[in-house]
Amino acid sequence: LFPSGMKKLAADLGAMTPPLQFGLYTDRGPTTCGGKPGSAGHEAQDAATYISWGVRQVKSDSCGGVAEHRAAIAQYKLMQDALTSQAPADAPVFFNLCGWFNWYGAAGPKAGVGNAYRLATDCVGYEQMLLNIDAVAHVASFLGPGAPSPLLLTLLLF
């Protein structure tokens, strides 16, 4: 799909006006939501590859990961640590956790994991959107200067 390679794609995106950042999707488990390989066990290798391509944002999903809270945060932390340790100081990688549940709003910042969180499910209508807003309302207390932004919602309205 990208005959000139991912690094060229990142450069082309960065050269646009306004410049765009190149972001990729992975999963903290062995498979993604689409059944493709996830990053579990390959965090350092994947992070090095993403950074060599010029990736500046990584969204890590939860479909293939374990459900237990501490283990989930630990899986995310493996990728964040790999990205942080390998990214150049002048080009840090923005790390977005996609966990679907509002407990991430407290657990992520407490563990120092993630720059942003997706804390609700896909929206398939107005009712689901309202349920998602209610689900994340209690995490507002975790917002503040320099804190991650846990109130990111992905709204897929049909």
Disulfide bonds with the S-S distance in Angstrom:
Cys33-Cys63 1.78
